[in-house]
């Protein structure tokens, strides 16, 4: 499907719009009504098209931006380009996919992690923390884990929702992956009580860090 125009793609996405899906998504801060399995099927047809991805991103349409993320070439973006994109990512799903599917695979990810973690915009800072969580799990060499726990202990309780969620994930990951810091991570979670009462469906693990850490470590040991 090379040579497909932005207008053709937007028309296809509009045809997939489902009011019921939009209603559910809007409760989670996402303003689109396209079934994500169908969105991925469109991406599979289009294959990788970097220029089309850039054009779809520029539409500021949430479904188009999600599609752009799926058909782009993550390593092709420049550092400043990704910095602008993360600030433009209005909705939670676009932000999450951009960080996880694009930024994490980009050669500038470490540079952006350091810059974003200290950004005054909590949504941007949450992207920095998401990248830090990735390093905690996969490449912890050189990270100051006690220092990260100090920041989490001091700032997570009063952080805005998206940033708080990202910091909590990092706290849990430190506790899961690094036994030497596990007791402190659990203690911080217990004292701050962040997400302690978060509604958790049956057969899902609570995002409350002490429960999350304990459950995942138990599974790993089993």
WOKA-V725750 format. One line per field, one symbol per residue. psi: psi as a letter, one per 20 degrees, with the letter a starting at -180 (. if undefined). Layout:
psi = ???
This chain:
psi = kqjprgggghhghhhipohggggghhhjjomrkpphhhghhghhghapngghgghhgihjpghhhggghhjrnhiiqrghghggghhinhqgggggggghhfghjqijhgghggghhjqiohgghhgghhhghghghhmipiqnghgghggghhhhgjqqghgggghhgggghghghnhhjgggggggghhhkpjhjpopqqjqpqioggggggggggghh.
